[in-house]
Amino acid sequence: FVSGGQTAFDEKAATTSGTSVVFEATDTSKLNKGITTVDVKTLAQKDVYQSNAVNAATKDALGDIGTLTIQVGSDTHNFNTADYTTYDELATAINAKTGIAASVDQVGTDSFRLIIKSADTGTANALTISGAASQTLGYTTDGTTVNATNHTLTAQDMTAEVDGVSYSVSSNVLNVDGLKMTATATGVSSI
């Protein structure tokens, strides 16, 4: 017995194999003896779009190119580009909305892109970008059809099997029988 701690009778030991999952015992009283095997098929990921590349002069003089509409989940956000002078101001306005993150990144010498990402992973957080400004910025080809070249990462759920049971969740974390499993790569791990 250890005062203020766990008795030797309550201790549990484990070994792991594989590198696709990080295991954490969140509630040792719920842990089961035996082997738990996790087969991660796909990792959850965000939706990511990049604009066409622009130079510094264009980045600092956005101009009125119409409305940019971004939908995430059931929320639709409209941005009238006439209200923003620069790409940075537009990114700040996008960041003020829940579920979306935006930044203006320098991707080369005098080359910048407006990057728009879903704030969370999973298909429930997929973005739909449309409007006249979306075509000018390069997110769509005609205001509604996704420009595949600039849609750099497609939202998806994590799919995995834990002891043969299939899971499809929007994050890379599973909690099963007191064991927190954080997927970091595809593949098989066990504890």
C-alpha positions in Angstrom: 0.0 0.0 0.0 1.2 3.4 -0.9 -0.3 6.3 1.0 -2.2 8.6 -1.4 -1.3 6.4 -4.4 -2.3 3.1 -6.0 -1.7 -0.2 -4.2 0.5 -2.8 -5.8 -2.6 -5.0 -6.2 -4.2 -2.4 -8.5 -1.2 -2.0 -10.8 -1.4 -3.2 -14.4 1.4 -3.8 -16.8 1.3 -3.8 -20.6 3.5 -4.2 -23.7 2.7 -2.7 -27.1 3.7 -3.5 -30.7 3.3 -1.4 -33.8 3.5 2.4 -34.3 0.1 3.3 -35.7 -1.5 4.0 -32.4 -0.6 5.6 -29.1 -2.3 3.9 -26.1 -3.2 5.6 -22.9 -5.1 4.0 -20.0 -7.7 6.6 -19.0 -9.5 4.3 -16.5 -7.5 1.3 -15.3 -10.5 -0.1 -13.5 -12.2 -0.7 -16.9 -9.2 -2.3 -18.6 -9.6 -5.9 -19.7 -6.8 -8.5 -19.6 -5.7 -9.9 -22.9 -4.6 -8.4 -26.2 -6.3 -5.5 -28.0 -5.5 -5.2 -31.7 -6.1 -2.0 -33.6 -6.0 -1.9 -37.4 -6.1 1.8 -38.6 -7.2 1.8 -42.3 -7.4 5.6 -42.8 -6.7 8.6 -40.7 -9.2 11.4 -40.2 -8.2 14.6 -41.9 -9.3 18.2 -42.5 -10.5 19.8 -45.7 -7.9 22.1 -47.2 -8.1 24.5 -50.1 -5.5 26.9 -51.5 -6.2 29.9 -53.7 -4.3 30.6 -56.9 -0.9 32.1 -56.3 -0.7 35.9 -56.3 2.1 38.4 -55.9 2.4 40.9 -53.0 0.8 43.7 -54.9 -2.4 41.6 -55.6 -2.3 40.2 -52.0 -2.5 43.7 -50.7 -5.2 44.9 -53.1 -8.0 42.3 -53.1 -10.6 44.4 -54.8 -14.3 43.6 -55.3 -14.4 40.1 -56.9 -17.8 39.1 -55.7 -19.0 37.0 -52.8 -17.1 34.1 -51.3 -19.4 31.5 -49.7 -18.0 28.9 -47.3 -20.2 26.2 -45.9 -19.0 23.9 -43.0 -21.6 21.5 -41.6 -24.9 23.3 -41.5 -23.3 26.8 -41.2 -23.0 29.0 -44.3 -20.8 32.1 -44.2 -20.9 34.8 -46.9 -17.9 37.2 -47.4 -18.5 40.2 -49.7 -15.0 40.9 -51.0 -15.9 44.6 -51.4 -15.7 44.8 -47.6 -12.0 43.8 -47.5 -9.0 45.6 -48.9 -6.4 42.8 -48.6 -6.2 39.0 -48.6 -5.1 39.3 -44.9 -8.3 41.2 -44.0 -10.4 38.5 -45.7 -8.5 35.7 -43.8 -9.1 37.5 -40.5 -12.9 37.7 -41.3 -12.9 34.0 -42.2 -11.0 33.1 -38.9 -13.8 34.9 -36.9 -16.2 32.2 -38.0 -16.6 28.9 -36.2 -15.3 25.8 -38.0 -13.0 27.5 -40.5 -9.4 28.5 -40.4 -7.7 30.8 -42.9 -4.2 32.2 -43.5 -2.2 34.0 -46.1 1.0 32.0 -46.7 4.0 33.0 -48.6 4.7 29.9 -50.8 7.5 31.3 -52.9 9.4 34.5 -53.7 6.7 37.1 -54.2 4.1 34.3 -54.3 1.2 34.1 -51.8 -1.9 31.9 -51.3 -5.0 32.2 -49.2 -5.3 28.8 -47.4 -8.7 27.8 -46.1 -9.1 24.7 -43.8 -11.8 23.1 -41.8 -11.0 23.6 -38.1 -11.7 20.0 -37.3 -11.2 16.6 -39.1 -13.8 14.3 -40.5 -16.4 14.4 -43.3 -18.9 16.2 -41.0 -16.5 19.2 -41.2 -16.0 19.2 -45.0 -16.0 22.6 -46.6 -18.1 23.7 -49.6 -16.7 26.8 -51.2 -18.7 28.7 -53.9 -19.6 32.1 -55.3 -18.0 34.4 -57.9 -15.0 35.1 -55.7 -14.3 31.4 -55.3 -13.8 31.1 -59.1 -11.5 34.2 -59.2 -9.5 32.9 -56.2 -9.2 29.5 -57.8 -11.2 27.4 -55.3 -13.8 26.5 -58.0 -13.6 26.4 -61.8 -17.1 28.0 -62.4 -18.3 29.3 -59.0 -19.5 25.8 -57.9 -17.3 23.0 -59.3 -14.3 22.3 -57.1 -11.0 23.0 -58.7 -9.2 19.7 -57.9 -5.8 21.3 -58.3 -6.4 23.7 -55.4 -8.3 21.2 -53.2 -5.2 19.9 -51.6 -6.6 17.7 -48.8 -10.1 16.1 -48.7 -11.9 15.7 -45.4 -12.3 12.1 -44.3 -13.1 10.1 -41.2 -10.8 7.7 -39.5 -11.7 4.1 -40.2 -10.3 1.4 -38.0 -11.0 -2.1 -36.5 -10.5 -2.7 -32.8 -10.6 -6.5 -32.2 -12.5 -6.9 -35.4 -15.2 -4.3 -34.6 -15.3 -1.5 -37.3 -15.2 2.2 -36.4 -15.7 5.2 -38.6 -15.2 8.5 -36.6 -14.4 12.1 -37.3 -11.3 12.3 -35.1 -8.2 10.1 -34.7 -9.1 9.1 -31.2 -11.1 6.1 -29.9 -12.0 5.4 -26.3 -12.8 1.7 -25.8 -13.0 -0.1 -22.4 -10.9 2.5 -20.5 -8.3 2.6 -23.2 -7.7 5.8 -25.2 -6.2 5.0 -28.6 -4.8 7.9 -30.7 -4.1 6.9 -34.3 -1.0 8.4 -35.8 -0.5 6.3 -38.9 -2.2 3.5 -40.9 -1.3 0.0 -39.8 -1.7 -2.5 -37.0 -0.8 -2.0 -33.4 -1.6 -4.0 -30.3 -1.4 -3.8 -26.5 
